[in-house]
Amino acid sequence: MWYEHIRPAAFLTRPNRFIARVLLDGAEETVHVKNTGRCRELLVPGARVWLEESGNPARKTRFDLVAVDKGGLLINMDAQAPNRAFGEWAAGGRFRPDLTLLRPETAWGGSRFDFYWEAGEERGFVEVKGVTLERDGLVLFPDAPTQRGVKHLEELIRARQAGYCAAVCFVIQMKGPSAFAPNDETHPVFGAALRRAAQSGVEVLAMDCRVTPESMELDAPVDVWLQMQEAQKQLARILPFVRNVPGANPPK
């Protein structure tokens, strides 16, 4: 997926979860933040960010904030990007090679899943979650409690019990993390629900992305650890997170 009319800027403040103040071409500008999560570790004063110009003269804000440099790691923080990137990736045959149908925003039970798909005799649902929180090579979801996320997992379990294939895909909006785990510190209920889903046969996927200021695309699978503490212990035994991977470093 691609953006158009990208401009670099410097982050100043975030008055609320919908807008931010940035320094653009030497002047302060109010921009729309395309992610309502906390993102506290990303949006820090002075951080380099990238904006997409909307092209809609009727909007109150001319730009959307879509990416940020976190200490040398380029992170896409557009909440709409994971679904778009997953859709492109799946349509290219990388989710199921014999895919014949991929339909977004499909209602089933009490939820609206991000995708319904068909491949051969299989039928299934996929829920996509964007991940922007990284700590020393471990990426975590969520960065804030999400009752909606828990509900989606419970519905995926019910879909699996009804005979459908079911999957949750954590789209990691950066390149090169060592592992993914549920954020049991922030929302232990979500972590417990994810473990129940996995035990019930729901497929748990984590994919990192190649990210530039102008684009994001799914790239490679990332190890999934269903226990946050175990993931932290395992990572402590291996080399520190190395960010010299293609697509990880922001442009100069």
Secondary structure as the mmCIF struct_conf table of DSSP 4:
data_model
#
loop_
_struct_conf.conf_type_id
_struct_conf.id
_struct_conf.beg_label_comp_id
_struct_conf.beg_label_asym_id
_struct_conf.beg_label_seq_id
_struct_conf.end_label_comp_id
_struct_conf.end_label_asym_id
_struct_conf.end_label_seq_id
STRN STRN1 TRP A 2 TRP A 2
BEND BEND1 GLU A 4 HIS A 5
STRN STRN2 ILE A 6 ASN A 16
TURN_TY1_P TURN_TY1_P1 ARG A 17 PHE A 18
STRN STRN3 ILE A 19 LEU A 24
TURN_TY1_P TURN_TY1_P2 ASP A 25 GLY A 26
STRN STRN4 ALA A 27 VAL A 33
BEND BEND2 LYS A 34 LYS A 34
BEND BEND3 GLY A 37 GLY A 37
TURN_TY1_P TURN_TY1_P3 ARG A 40 LEU A 42
BEND BEND4 LEU A 43 LEU A 43
TURN_TY1_P TURN_TY1_P4 PRO A 45 GLY A 46
STRN STRN5 ARG A 48 GLU A 53
TURN_TY1_P TURN_TY1_P5 PRO A 57 ALA A 58
BEND BEND5 ARG A 59 LYS A 60
BEND BEND6 ARG A 62 ARG A 62
STRN STRN6 PHE A 63 LYS A 70
TURN_TY1_P TURN_TY1_P6 GLY A 71 GLY A 72
STRN STRN7 LEU A 73 ASN A 76
TURN_TY1_P TURN_TY1_P7 ALA A 79 GLN A 80
HELX_RH_AL_P HELX_RH_AL_P1 ALA A 81 ALA A 91
TURN_TY1_P TURN_TY1_P8 GLY A 92 GLY A 93
BEND BEND7 ARG A 94 PHE A 95
TURN_TY1_P TURN_TY1_P9 PRO A 97 ASP A 98
STRN STRN8 LEU A 99 TRP A 108
TURN_TY1_P TURN_TY1_P10 GLY A 109 GLY A 110
STRN STRN9 SER A 111 ALA A 119
TURN_TY1_P TURN_TY1_P11 GLY A 120 GLU A 121
STRN STRN10 GLU A 122 VAL A 131
STRN STRN11 LEU A 133 ARG A 135
TURN_TY1_P TURN_TY1_P12 ASP A 136 GLY A 137
STRN STRN12 LEU A 138 PHE A 141
BEND BEND8 ASP A 143 ALA A 144
HELX_RH_AL_P HELX_RH_AL_P2 GLN A 147 GLN A 161
TURN_TY1_P TURN_TY1_P13 ALA A 162 GLY A 163
STRN STRN13 CYS A 165 ILE A 172
BEND BEND9 GLN A 173 LYS A 175
BEND BEND10 SER A 178 SER A 178
STRN STRN14 ALA A 179 PRO A 182
TURN_TY1_P TURN_TY1_P14 ASP A 184 THR A 186
HELX_RH_AL_P HELX_RH_AL_P3 PRO A 188 GLN A 199
TURN_TY1_P TURN_TY1_P15 SER A 200 GLY A 201
STRN STRN15 GLU A 203 THR A 212
TURN_TY1_P TURN_TY1_P16 PRO A 213 GLU A 214
STRN STRN16 SER A 215 PRO A 221
STRN STRN17 ASP A 223 VAL A 224
BEND BEND11 LEU A 226 LEU A 226
HELX_RH_AL_P HELX_RH_AL_P4 MET A 228 ALA A 236
TURN_TY1_P TURN_TY1_P17 ARG A 237 ARG A 237
BEND BEND12 ILE A 238 ILE A 238
HELX_LH_PP_P HELX_LH_PP_P1 LEU A 239 PHE A 241
BEND BEND13 VAL A 245 VAL A 245
TURN_TY1_P TURN_TY1_P18 PRO A 246 ALA A 248
BEND BEND14 ASN A 249 ASN A 249
HELX_LH_PP_P HELX_LH_PP_P2 PRO A 250 PRO A 251
#
